[in-house]
Amino acid sequence: MTTFYEKYKKTIKLVSQRNYRRRIIWVNEYLSDKFCKYCGESETACLKFYPNDRLIRQKTKRKGLNGKSRTEVMDLIQTSEVVCSNCYIKKEQGFIEIM
C-alpha cells in the first residue's frame, strides 16, 4: 500500500516549486514601481533594499504570501531604502553618506 506522499510526490513538488516562484515574484512586483533613492534607476533587476536586501530575500523565500506571514518581511522593507546595485555598493564603501 502506498502512502499519501508517495502517491502525490510529483504534485507536492510542483506545488511547492510554484509557490516558491510566487514568493520570489512578489518581491520583484513590489519593486516594479520603485526607483533608486540616489540616482533614480527604475529597472527592477537592479534594485535592492539597503541594508537588508539579503535578509528580505531570504525570508521572502520561506514565508507565505498572506499578510500575517509577511509582517516580518514588511517591517524589514519599511526600515530599508530602495537603491540600485551601484548605489548599494557605494553606500557599503562609504561613498554615499547617510542622508
NURO-164632 format. One record per residue (C-alpha): residue in one letter; x, y, z. Coordinates in steps of 0.5 Angstrom, whole numbers. Layout:
+------+-------+-------+-------+
! vodo !     X !     Y !     Z !
+------+-------+-------+-------+
!    A !     X !     Y !     Z !
...
+------+-------+-------+-------+
END
This chain:
+------+-------+-------+-------+
! vodo !     X !     Y !     Z !
+------+-------+-------+-------+
!    M !     0 !     0 !     0 !
!    T !     3 !     7 !    -2 !
!    T !     3 !    13 !     3 !
!    F !     0 !    19 !     1 !
!    Y !     7 !    22 !     0 !
!    E !     9 !    17 !    -5 !
!    K !     2 !    18 !    -9 !
!    Y !     2 !    25 !    -9 !
!    K !    10 !    26 !    -9 !
!    K !    10 !    30 !   -16 !
!    T !     4 !    34 !   -15 !
!    I !     7 !    36 !    -8 !
!    K !    14 !    38 !   -11 !
!    L !    10 !    42 !   -17 !
!    V !     6 !    46 !   -12 !
!    S !    12 !    47 !    -8 !
!    Q !    16 !    50 !   -13 !
!    R !    10 !    54 !   -16 !
!    N !     9 !    57 !    -9 !
!    Y !    17 !    59 !    -8 !
!    R !    17 !    62 !   -15 !
!    R !    11 !    66 !   -13 !
!    R !    14 !    69 !    -7 !
!    I !    20 !    71 !   -11 !
!    I !    16 !    75 !   -16 !
!    W !    13 !    78 !   -10 !
!    V !    19 !    82 !    -8 !
!    N !    20 !    84 !   -16 !
!    E !    13 !    86 !   -16 !
!    Y !    14 !    90 !   -10 !
!    L !    20 !    94 !   -13 !
!    S !    17 !    95 !   -20 !
!    D !    14 !   102 !   -19 !
!    K !    20 !   104 !   -14 !
!    F !    27 !   107 !   -16 !
!    C !    34 !   109 !   -13 !
!    K !    34 !   114 !    -8 !
!    Y !    40 !   117 !   -10 !
!    C !    41 !   116 !   -18 !
!    G !    33 !   115 !   -20 !
!    E !    35 !   108 !   -23 !
!    S !    28 !   104 !   -24 !
!    E !    30 !    98 !   -27 !
!    T !    27 !    92 !   -22 !
!    A !    33 !    88 !   -24 !
!    C !    38 !    93 !   -21 !
!    L !    34 !    95 !   -15 !
!    K !    36 !    93 !    -8 !
!    F !    34 !    94 !    -1 !
!    Y !    39 !    97 !     3 !
!    P !    42 !    95 !     8 !
!    N !    37 !    89 !     9 !
!    D !    37 !    86 !     2 !
!    R !    40 !    79 !     3 !
!    L !    35 !    78 !     9 !
!    I !    29 !    81 !     6 !
!    R !    30 !    76 !     0 !
!    Q !    32 !    70 !     5 !
!    K !    26 !    71 !     9 !
!    T !    21 !    72 !     3 !
!    K !    23 !    65 !     0 !
!    R !    21 !    62 !     7 !
!    K !    15 !    66 !     9 !
!    G !     8 !    65 !     6 !
!    L !     4 !    70 !     2 !
!    N !    -1 !    72 !     6 !
!    G !    -1 !    79 !    10 !
!    K !     0 !    75 !    17 !
!    S !     6 !    72 !    14 !
!    R !     9 !    78 !    11 !
!    T !     9 !    82 !    17 !
!    E !    17 !    81 !    19 !
!    V !    19 !    82 !    12 !
!    M !    15 !    88 !    11 !
!    D !    18 !    91 !    17 !
!    L !    25 !    90 !    14 !
!    I !    22 !    93 !     8 !
!    Q !    20 !    99 !    12 !
!    T !    27 !   100 !    15 !
!    S !    30 !   100 !     9 !
!    E !    32 !   104 !     3 !
!    V !    31 !   102 !    -4 !
!    V !    37 !   103 !    -8 !
!    C !    40 !   101 !   -15 !
!    S !    46 !    96 !   -15 !
!    N !    51 !   101 !   -16 !
!    C !    49 !   106 !   -10 !
!    Y !    49 !   100 !    -6 !
!    I !    56 !    98 !    -7 !
!    K !    58 !   106 !    -6 !
!    K !    54 !   106 !     1 !
!    E !    57 !   100 !     3 !
!    Q !    64 !   103 !     1 !
!    G !    62 !   110 !     5 !
!    F !    62 !   114 !    -2 !
!    I !    55 !   116 !    -1 !
!    E !    53 !   119 !     6 !
!    I !    47 !   117 !    10 !
!    M !    42 !   123 !     9 !
+------+-------+-------+-------+
END
